[in-house]
Amino acid sequence: MPDIAQRNQLSEELSPYLLQHKDNPVHWQPWADAAFDEARDRNCPILLSIGYAACHWCHVMAHESFEDPAIAAVMNEHFVSIKVDREERPDVDQIYQAALSALGQQGGWPLTMFLRPDGKPFWGGTYFPPDARYGRPGFPDILKTIAEVYQTKTEDIEKNSLAITKAIEAPLSSTGMAAPDMGQILQIGAGIQRLIDPDRGGIKGSEDHQPKFPQARLFAVILDQYLSTGDEAAQKGFVLTLQAMCQGGLYDHVGGGFFRYSTDQLWLIPHFEKMLYDNGLLLELLAKAETYFPHPLWKARAGETVAWLQDDLRVGGGYAAS
């Protein structure tokens, strides 16, 4: 058997998230050709773990499993383990989130995917506990099962991989469908508008404890609906939603910037993590709001958010994403 890389290889990476894992007993490798070459040489599957620095359950799984020497030993023996920062490689994350969706599972982070040495996925999930709980199997049991299946049921692995690959590629291929016309676009906008909570803004849920997300792209469609038709209900829904997000708990009134989502329908209690891409989209939304409905609130929140980005997320000449 070829020599196995007997060390964690993340210490030279630039990603703050990857550096958080540099002392794990897992022999992590970054996303690079060398990892795939090793998997081919060893004829073993790849364990791909994708997360980001502000992800709560990523840290939970890291503490429970990746810092555990016994679990790490199983990973090192049977897999080539690759760790990816989804903020550094959103292209990689997008592919394997789509793969998980093709398996009929809900995506999220940490994303845990099992791949063939050519990078094609054959099974996966998100967070797995170190032992069976929450209705989920224990991570060590999954590792041992996947390793055995990979070596003994090659045809099943091939079938799974082929089916997932086809499911991922289908939306990317040309369907010959014409682009939606203006009438269809307005119909979509009207449909989204009907989902807006008329009292508190955002997409309404069936229960007060359901979360609300700052879905900037959807809210931008509501604005376009108003600009195209003059529909005052669309204008009201857009302004109400943006105002609720800017004044409620979704916004960090101490440090600036928007949290990832509100855990309730009142925009009161946030999930305490802030993402660069969310804030970038919301800055665009604030700029549009200021263009069409000038208000001191939009300028204040935009300025505070930019200040937070510059103070807290800038790394060298660019920006981190969490």
VENWOHU-V337812 format. One record per backbone hydrogen bond with DSSP energy under -1.0 kcal/mol. NH is the residue of the N-H (numbers start at 1). CO is the residue of the C=O. E is the energy in kcal/mol with one decimal. If there is no record, write none. Layout:
# VENWOHU-V337812
nh	co	e
NH	CO	E
NH	CO	E
This chain:
# VENWOHU-V337812
nh	co	e
9	28	-3.0
13	10	-1.7
19	15	-2.3
20	16	-1.1
21	18	-1.6
22	19	-1.2
24	21	-1.3
28	26	-2.1
29	81	-1.8
36	32	-1.1
37	33	-2.6
38	34	-2.2
39	35	-2.0
40	36	-2.0
41	37	-2.4
42	38	-2.5
43	39	-1.1
44	39	-1.8
46	115	-2.6
47	80	-2.3
48	113	-3.3
49	82	-2.8
50	111	-2.5
51	84	-2.0
55	52	-1.7
59	55	-1.6
60	56	-1.9
61	57	-2.4
62	58	-2.1
63	59	-2.5
64	60	-2.7
65	61	-2.7
66	61	-1.3
67	62	-1.7
68	65	-1.1
72	68	-2.8
73	69	-2.0
74	70	-1.4
75	71	-2.1
76	72	-2.9
77	73	-2.0
78	74	-2.1
79	75	-2.1
80	45	-1.8
82	47	-2.8
83	29	-2.1
84	49	-2.5
86	51	-3.0
89	85	-2.4
93	89	-2.0
94	90	-2.4
95	91	-1.5
96	92	-1.9
97	93	-2.5
98	94	-1.8
99	95	-1.6
100	96	-2.0
101	97	-2.2
102	98	-2.1
104	101	-2.0
105	100	-1.9
111	50	-2.8
112	125	-2.7
113	48	-2.8
114	123	-3.2
115	46	-2.6
116	120	-2.8
119	116	-2.4
122	114	-2.6
123	114	-1.2
125	112	-2.7
133	136	-1.8
136	133	-2.7
139	129	-3.1
142	138	-1.9
143	139	-2.6
144	140	-2.3
145	141	-2.3
146	142	-3.0
147	143	-2.4
148	144	-2.0
149	145	-2.9
150	146	-2.5
151	147	-1.3
152	148	-2.1
153	149	-2.7
157	153	-1.9
158	154	-2.4
159	155	-2.5
160	156	-2.6
161	157	-2.6
162	158	-2.5
163	159	-2.5
164	160	-2.5
165	161	-2.4
166	162	-2.3
167	163	-2.0
168	164	-2.1
169	165	-2.5
170	166	-2.0
173	169	-1.0
185	181	-2.2
186	182	-2.6
187	183	-1.8
188	184	-2.2
189	185	-2.5
190	186	-2.5
191	187	-1.9
192	188	-2.3
193	189	-2.4
194	190	-1.5
195	192	-1.6
196	193	-1.4
197	202	-3.4
201	197	-2.0
204	195	-2.5
210	207	-1.5
212	262	-2.1
215	213	-2.1
216	214	-2.1
219	215	-2.2
220	216	-2.1
221	217	-1.4
222	218	-1.4
223	219	-1.8
224	220	-2.4
225	221	-2.2
226	222	-1.8
227	223	-2.5
228	224	-2.1
229	225	-1.8
230	226	-3.2
235	231	-1.6
236	232	-2.6
237	233	-2.3
238	234	-2.3
239	235	-2.7
240	236	-2.7
241	237	-1.9
242	238	-2.5
243	239	-2.6
244	240	-2.3
245	241	-2.2
246	242	-2.1
247	243	-2.0
248	244	-1.9
249	267	-2.6
251	248	-1.2
252	257	-3.0
253	251	-1.2
256	252	-2.2
259	250	-3.4
260	273	-2.4
262	212	-3.0
263	269	-3.7
265	208	-2.7
271	261	-2.7
273	271	-2.6
276	321	-1.2
279	275	-2.1
280	276	-2.4
281	277	-2.0
282	278	-2.2
283	279	-2.0
284	280	-1.6
285	281	-1.8
286	282	-2.4
287	283	-2.2
288	284	-2.0
289	285	-2.4
290	286	-2.5
291	287	-1.6
292	288	-2.0
293	289	-3.4
299	295	-1.2
300	296	-2.4
301	297	-2.5
302	298	-2.3
303	299	-2.6
304	300	-2.3
305	301	-2.3
306	302	-2.5
307	303	-2.1
308	304	-2.1
309	305	-2.5
310	306	-2.5
311	307	-2.3
312	308	-3.0
313	309	-1.5
315	318	-1.7
318	315	-2.0
320	313	-3.8
